[in-house]
Amino acid sequence: MLRKKTASAILAIALTVTLMQTAVPPALAADDVFVSVIIDGRNMTFDVPPRIINSRTMVPLRVIFETLGASIVWDNETKTVTAAKDDTVIVLTVGDASPTVNGQAVTIDQPMTVLDGRTFVPLRFVAEALGVKVDYVSSVVYITTPPLYIDGTEIATVQRRIEMTIETSIYENDMNILINRLYQFLDEYTAEEIDEPEYFMDKTPNLDILFSYLMVTEYSFLNSAGLDGSVIRQFRTYQRIALIEEGQAIATGTDHGPYIVHDITNDKWYKMPDNYPDLISAVLNIGEWKMIF
């Protein structure tokens, strides 16, 4: 009788354990839940998808910080990232649930973690620390960034005019994050002021002049969308034209480097870094542009 009871107890325990293993999913099983991140009304693209860990949305580190305009420094030895934007400095360490914001420790539910060789950070903590609004609706995360103000005027859109020899194209984008990032980029890299170039053209290049400059793109920050908005700030970017030898040129201008920018609003000229196309492409590709002309 005792053996039967013992066998029955063992069977019951085994059955209970089996049921528990069936009912309780692995800790990271929820990672497979699809999560969309919408920023300023546009779907945000990640090279690896966001994941849900401990009921918290985790996103790839570099993409979210750089999209929101923060520069990052990664310390591989301590597995620590330091992100900075304006007056905000965020420090997170892998596995540490007490990151700091401007030196003040903050307790979070899910620390920065490494999965499949990629570093993930908690989306809500990062976004709110950088001053943007986060809302959740089902499996969709909505991020709303603040608008740009220039001299007290709210900027509703930025237009990009691409000038070519036979036609002009105008594109528009109303994403606050892109508007802010583009303005920040132009403001950040317009530090080395130069004299007005001797030879610059807005449409047709003069190939007989050595070191002349041809306009590539115009960026206009406006108070309303469409072609009737008022321009609050405007920049034009120029590329150096140097297709002939010095002895064959009818004139030679000053070589300010391959790319320069004209701040139309303040009528000042600036030298841009040699890798300017790569730098600005990273900003322009944040969101899709709508062709309006």
C-alpha positions in Angstrom: 0.0 0.0 0.0 2.8 2.3 0.9 4.6 1.6 -2.4 1.4 2.5 -4.3 1.0 5.8 -2.4 4.6 6.7 -3.0 4.4 5.9 -6.7 1.2 7.9 -7.0 2.9 10.9 -5.2 5.9 10.7 -7.6 3.6 10.6 -10.6 1.6 13.6 -9.3 4.8 15.6 -8.8 6.1 14.7 -12.2 2.8 15.7 -13.8 2.8 19.0 -11.9 6.3 19.8 -13.0 5.4 19.0 -16.6 2.3 21.2 -16.5 4.4 24.0 -15.0 7.0 23.8 -17.7 4.2 23.9 -20.3 2.4 26.9 -18.7 5.5 29.0 -17.9 7.4 30.3 -21.1 11.1 30.8 -21.1 12.3 34.3 -19.9 12.9 35.6 -23.4 10.1 34.0 -25.2 8.3 37.3 -25.4 11.2 38.6 -27.5 9.3 37.2 -30.5 6.4 39.7 -30.0 6.4 42.1 -33.0 6.8 45.7 -31.9 6.6 48.7 -34.2 8.1 52.1 -33.3 6.6 55.2 -34.8 8.5 58.4 -34.5 6.7 61.7 -35.5 4.2 59.7 -37.6 6.8 57.7 -39.5 7.7 54.0 -39.0 11.2 53.7 -37.5 13.5 51.2 -39.2 16.0 49.1 -37.2 18.6 46.7 -38.6 17.5 44.2 -35.9 13.9 44.3 -34.5 13.0 45.7 -31.1 12.4 43.1 -28.4 10.2 42.8 -25.3 12.1 41.8 -22.2 10.5 41.7 -18.8 7.6 43.7 -20.3 9.9 46.4 -21.5 10.6 47.5 -25.1 14.3 47.2 -25.8 15.8 48.7 -29.0 19.3 48.6 -30.6 21.5 51.1 -28.8 23.1 53.0 -31.6 20.0 53.5 -33.8 17.8 55.0 -31.1 20.5 57.4 -29.7 21.6 58.6 -33.1 18.1 59.0 -34.4 17.2 61.2 -31.4 20.3 63.3 -32.0 22.6 62.1 -29.3 26.3 61.4 -29.7 27.6 58.2 -28.1 30.9 56.9 -26.8 31.2 53.1 -26.1 33.6 51.8 -23.5 34.1 48.1 -24.4 36.1 47.3 -21.3 33.3 48.4 -18.9 30.4 47.7 -21.4 29.3 51.3 -20.8 27.8 53.8 -23.2 27.8 57.6 -22.6 25.3 59.5 -24.7 25.1 63.3 -24.9 22.6 65.7 -26.4 22.6 69.4 -25.6 22.8 69.6 -21.8 21.8 65.9 -21.1 24.3 63.2 -20.5 23.1 59.6 -20.1 25.4 56.8 -18.8 24.3 53.1 -19.0 26.2 49.9 -18.3 25.2 46.4 -19.4 23.4 44.6 -16.6 23.2 47.8 -14.3 19.6 48.8 -13.4 20.8 52.2 -12.1 21.9 54.3 -15.1 22.6 58.0 -14.6 21.2 61.2 -16.2 23.4 64.2 -15.6 25.1 62.4 -12.8 21.8 61.4 -11.0 21.1 57.7 -10.6 17.8 56.4 -12.0 16.3 53.0 -11.2 14.9 51.1 -14.2 13.2 47.7 -14.4 15.2 46.3 -17.3 18.9 47.3 -17.7 20.9 47.6 -20.9 21.6 44.1 -22.2 23.4 42.2 -24.9 21.4 39.7 -27.1 22.8 37.8 -30.1 25.9 40.1 -30.0 23.8 43.3 -30.1 23.4 45.8 -27.3 19.8 46.8 -26.5 18.6 49.7 -24.3 15.2 50.4 -22.7 13.3 52.6 -25.2 11.1 54.6 -22.8 14.0 55.5 -20.4 16.2 56.7 -23.3 13.5 58.6 -25.1 12.2 60.4 -22.0 15.7 61.2 -20.7 16.2 62.9 -24.0 13.0 64.9 -23.6 10.6 63.2 -26.0 7.1 61.8 -25.4 6.4 58.1 -25.5 3.0 56.4 -25.8 2.1 52.7 -26.1 -1.0 51.4 -28.0 -1.1 47.6 -28.2 2.2 46.5 -29.8 3.0 50.0 -31.3 5.2 52.5 -29.6 4.7 56.2 -30.5 7.5 58.7 -30.0 6.7 62.4 -30.4 9.6 64.8 -30.5 9.3 68.6 -29.8 9.2 71.0 -32.7 12.1 73.3 -33.7 11.8 77.0 -32.9 13.9 79.6 -34.7 13.8 83.1 -33.2 10.5 82.2 -31.5 8.8 80.8 -34.7 7.8 77.2 -34.8 9.2 75.4 -37.8 6.5 73.2 -39.5 8.6 71.8 -42.3 12.0 71.7 -44.1 12.3 71.8 -47.8 15.2 70.4 -49.8 15.7 72.0 -53.3 18.0 70.1 -55.6 19.2 72.2 -58.5 20.2 70.5 -61.8 21.1 72.0 -65.1 17.7 71.3 -66.8 15.3 71.0 -63.9 14.7 71.8 -60.2 13.2 69.3 -57.7 11.8 70.3 -54.3 11.2 67.7 -51.5 9.6 68.3 -48.1 9.7 66.7 -44.7 7.6 67.6 -41.6 9.2 65.2 -39.0 10.2 67.2 -36.0 13.1 64.9 -35.3 14.5 65.3 -38.8 14.0 69.1 -38.8 15.8 69.4 -35.5 18.6 67.1 -36.5 19.2 68.8 -39.9 19.2 72.3 -38.3 21.5 71.0 -35.5 23.8 69.5 -38.2 24.0 72.7 -40.2 24.5 74.8 -37.1 27.2 72.5 -35.7 29.3 72.4 -38.9 29.1 76.1 -39.8 31.9 76.9 -37.4 34.8 77.7 -39.7 33.7 80.9 -41.4 35.3 81.7 -44.8 35.2 84.6 -47.2 32.7 84.6 -50.0 34.1 82.5 -52.8 35.2 84.4 -55.9 33.3 82.2 -58.3 30.1 80.4 -57.4 27.0 79.5 -59.5 23.5 78.4 -58.6 22.7 76.4 -61.7 25.1 76.1 -64.6 28.8 75.3 -63.8 31.6 77.3 -65.4 34.1 74.7 -66.3 36.7 77.2 -67.4 37.3 78.4 -63.8 39.5 76.4 -61.4 38.1 76.1 -57.9 34.6 77.5 -58.6 31.6 76.3 -56.7 28.3 75.0 -57.9 25.1 74.8 -55.7 24.0 71.3 -54.9 21.2 71.6 -52.5 19.2 74.3 -50.7 17.6 73.8 -47.3 14.7 76.0 -46.2 13.1 75.9 -42.8 9.5 77.2 -43.1 6.6 78.1 -40.8 4.1 76.1 -42.8 4.1 73.3 -45.4 3.8 73.7 -49.1 5.1 76.3 -51.5 3.4 79.2 -49.8 5.2 79.0 -46.4 7.5 81.7 -45.2 11.2 80.9 -45.0 12.6 81.4 -41.5 16.2 80.2 -42.1 17.9 79.1 -45.3 21.1 77.4 -46.3 22.7 76.5 -49.6 25.4 73.9 -50.0 28.0 74.1 -52.8 30.4 71.6 -54.3 33.9 72.5 -55.7 34.3 72.3 -59.4 37.9 71.4 -60.4 37.8 69.6 -63.7 40.6 71.3 -65.6 44.3 72.0 -65.1 45.5 75.3 -63.7 47.3 76.3 -66.9 44.1 75.9 -68.9 41.8 77.9 -66.6 40.7 81.4 -67.5 40.5 82.2 -63.8 41.3 80.6 -60.5 39.4 80.9 -57.3 40.3 80.2 -53.7 40.2 76.5 -52.8 38.0 76.3 -49.6 37.8 72.5 -49.8 35.3 70.3 -51.6 32.1 71.5 -49.8 31.0 74.9 -48.5 27.7 76.3 -47.1 26.1 79.7 -47.6 23.9 80.8 -44.7 21.5 82.8 -46.8 19.6 84.3 -43.9 22.8 85.8 -42.3 24.8 86.0 -45.6 27.8 84.1 -44.2 29.9 81.4 -45.8 31.4 78.3 -44.0 33.7 75.5 -44.9 32.3 72.0 -44.4 34.2 68.7 -43.6 35.4 66.6 -46.5 33.0 63.8 -45.6 30.1 66.1 -45.6 27.9 64.0 -48.0 28.2 60.9 -45.6 27.4 63.0 -42.5 24.4 64.7 -43.9 23.0 61.6 -45.6 22.7 60.0 -42.1 20.4 62.9 -41.1 18.4 63.0 -44.4 17.7 59.3 -44.3 15.9 59.5 -40.9 12.6 59.8 -42.8 11.1 59.8 -46.2 10.8 63.0 -48.2 7.7 64.0 -50.2 8.3 65.5 -53.6 6.2 68.7 -53.9 7.7 70.3 -57.1 
